[in-house]
């Protein structure tokens, strides 16, 4: 088993504010990096953003943190959770 990190080709064009790896959008320039993995259609992500967003925005604006948003491309919505076999939840 190889312990080397595979080389990933970055896209030739990334949006302004993209993280160095090209997989997130950076807000703020603080020394502490906070990563938020979000699904735009997930009600739980919406709840997290509603409750935590204002304080994270304030910390990023004050350059206390660098907030890196990582949009997810798989659903974390309740139907995905409900589809887990019941036996797995009881272990």
N, C-alpha and C positions, 0 to 999 in steps of 0.2 A: 504494500500500500504506500503510495507516494505521499509525502508530507509537504510537497511543494504546492504553493498557491497557483491555480491555473491563471494564465494570462487572459485577460478580458479586454477585447478591443472596445474602446470608448467610441461613441458616435462622433462623427466629424463636427457636428454642430450640437451644442447643448444650450439650454435657456440661460439667460442672465441670472446670476444668483445660484446656479447649480453647484452642488458639492463637488469637490475635486474628483470624486469617483463617478460623477455624472448620474447618480441614482437618487438624488434628493435635492431639495431647494433649501438654501440656507437663509435664515433671517437673523440679523444681528451679527455682532462681531465680538462677543464676549469670550473669555477664556474657558468657560465650562460649556461643553457640548451636550445638548439635550436632543435626543432623537425621538421623533414621533412618527410611528408607523400608522397610517390612516387609510381608511376605506371611505370614500365619499358617500357611499350608499348605506353604510352601517349605522344603525340607530345608537349603538354604544359609542362609536367614534364621535358621533354628533354630540352625545351627552358629555363625553370627555372634553371635546372642544368648547362646548358651552360653559362648562364649569372651570376648566383649566386655561382655556385660551386667553382670557384677559390678563391673568398673572404672567403667563408665558410671554405674551406680547409686551407687557411692561418690562419684564426682565431682559428681553431681547432689545427693546428700545433704549434701556439704560446700559446696554453692553455688559450685562452681568453674565448672560448666556449667549451662545450661538444655537439657535433652534433650527434643527434640520428636519424638514418634513419629508417623509418617505411614503409617497402614495403607493398603496398596495394594489395589485392586479388580481387578487382573489378575494372572494366574498368572506366577510366575517359576520355576516348577518345571521339572525336567529335560525332560519331554515338550515343553514350549514351546521349549526350546533345540534339542532333537533335530529339531523340525519345520522348522528353518531349512534351505533348500536347500544341499546340499553345495557347489555352485559358489560361493556367497556366502562360505563359510568359507575358500576357497582364495585369495581376492583379497587 
